Amino acid sequence: MAEKLKIIPLGGLNEIGKNMTVYEYGNDIVVVDCGMGFPDDDMYGIDVVIPDVSYLIKNQNKIRGIFITHGHEDHIGALPYILRSINAPIYATRMSAGLIKLKLEEHRLLDKTKMITCEAGDVVKAGKFSVEFIHVNHSIADAVAFAIKCPVGTCIHTGDFKIDTTPVQGGMIDLARLGELGNQGVLALLADSTNVERSGYTRSESSVGTSFDSLFKGCEERIIITTFASNVDRIQQIIDVAARHGRRVAVTGRSMENVMKVSTELGYMHVPDGVLMDLNHIKSLPKNKVCIITTGSQGETMSALSRMAFNTHRQVDIMPGDRIIMSASAIPGNENSIGNVINELYRKGAEVFNERELALHVSGHACQEELKIVHALVKPKFFIPVHGEQRMLKIHAKLAQEVGMAPNNVIISDIGKVIELTPKSAKITGTVTAGQVFVDGYGVGDVGSVVLRDRRHLAQDGVIVVVLSMSGEDGELVSGPDIITRGFVYVKESEGLMEELRRVAMEAIESVDTNYSTDWAAIKSSIKNDLSNYLYKKTKRSPMILPVIMEV
C-alpha cells in the first residue's frame, strides 16, 4: 500500500500565533515553524504559550529538520523551549538564523543546536522530502514560503506573506516560481489567513516613507517613533528620512537594539555614517536634530516608550511639544494598554500621531485580492487555510471556492488533527496530542490547568487560611483556630465576620466523629465545606479555603 502524506498542525489554527505544522511521510518528518503565542488576560503569571510537542518527542528519530519561514516570534519564539526536548537541525534564511542565534545564546543552547543557513532558491533534501525556499514579501526581511515535495506530491506552505510590488529591499515576491510550480501540479496549498477579512490589496511598505517625510518636514521638535522591532524595512525608512532631514538617530529598547545589530551585521540595514548616536548624548543636540526610535508600540508595561511616558526611563523624559509617531497597528487585546500610554503622552504635552490619522503602518499580510492571485497561480488540488481564528479560516475557504475550488477539496482543520493526503484524496483521519504549554519564568509546562485554575480563583476571590494546633494523641484542640485572609476582606474592618468564621470553624471541628479525631483529612474537609457554605450565603463569594493543622 502506498504511503500517505500526513499534515498535522500543532499550532496556528483557531488561534493567532504559535504557528507550527508537521509534514510526515513514512519514516520522515519535517516541521515548519516553531512559534509562541501570547497569554490571554486570565492566564495569570504566564509569560508565553508554546505548542504541545508530545507527538514530536515521541517521533523524535523521524525528524529531519525544522524549517523556519521568517523571524517573527509567532514563528520562532518556542524554539529555545522545544529544543530542550527535541534535537533537530534548523534550516532558516540569514535574517531568521541571526535572530534565532540571539535566542539560543540567551538560553545557552547555541552550541547544542545545528543551524543551516539557506537562501531563496535553495532546495534541501530531508529524508524522502525536499524543501524549496521561495522568496516572499512580509514585514521582516528574508521571509520565505516553502514548496515541500514528497512521493505523494508537492505542498506549498506560504508562511506569512503579502504581494509588495515596490518593497524597500529584497525584490518582489517570486510569483513566477509559484506559477511554475502550479503548472507542474500542486497537491495542497496551506496559505496565511491573517488578513483574509480585508478586501483589496495591502499597501506597499514603501508608502509609509512618504508619511514619515510629511511629519519630519518643518518639525522643530524632537521626534520619537515607535514600531515593531522586527520590521527592518520600517526602521531603515525612518533612518533614511531622519538623515534626509538632518537628524541624528538614537535607538532604545532591547529587542530594537538586538534586531538592528543582527540586520546591520548581515547587510539588511544600511545606516549612513554619522547618523546613529548614543542615547546618552541626545541632550547635547538641539531638538530639531534628534530622532529616537523606540520599542513599545503595543503599550507593553516594561517597554521603552511606556517607561518614557511614566517617567521611569533613565535617559529620556517626554517634554511638551515632542512629536510621537506610532508606526504600528494594535494587536487585538492590546488596545487598552496602548490607550493608557497615549493618554499619558498627551498629559505630558506631547503630540501623538497614529495609523488612524495617517498612513503610518501597513500590514505584512495579504488581503483578499492577493490571496486570489496566489490561489490562481498555484492551482492546488486541495486547500488548507492556516494562521487564523475560526472565522478567518472559514472566510478563506469561501474565497478559495470563489476562485474555483470544489468545496469538498477545502479542509478546515484544527490543531492536533491529522490530515491524510493521497494524490486523489484528502481527509481528516485522527488526532494527536496538541494544545498549549505554559511558560512561567524558567518553568516550562509545570503550570498546568489546575495551577491556572487556582490562580484565577485566588485572583477573583482571595484566600482564607485556617490555622489550628491539635494534639497528636487524642485530637484535642490545643490552640486556634486562627483566621488569616488575603485578597478577601480587610480584617480590621471585618472583626465581626472573623469572629463568625472562628465560630463556624470550631463547630466544624467538633462535628467530626470523635472516634476518628486524629483523622486530619476529615477535619480539614469539614472546615472547608462549612466555611465555604457559610461564606457563600453571607457574602456571595467563594474564596479559596486552606485549613492548616499543626500536630503537637
Disulfide bonds with the S-S distance in Angstrom:
none
